[in-house]
Amino acid sequence: KKVTIYSTPTCHFCQLAKEFFDEKGVEYTNHDVSVDMEKRKEMIEKSGQMGVPVIYVDEEMAVGFDKDKLSAMLGI
């Protein structure tokens, strides 16, 4: 599965999500929207969200860090 997270370095829930992925051995692409304006614009256009984290597993979106939802989306 393709996992993408839009995050900021100061976001507690972003850190929790990345730690969760690391613990489960899930590879992911991280976009730091605090410095990457193009990815910030992409995140807002795709999700309608201004807050982070915005996480995509393939084409399915999750906003915030919900361990149960992410586990279901990842099939783990």
Beta strands, then each sheet from edge to edge (+ up, - down):
strand 1: 3-7
strand 2: 29-32
strand 3: 54-57
strand 4: 60-63
sheet 1: 2+ 1+ 3- 4+
end
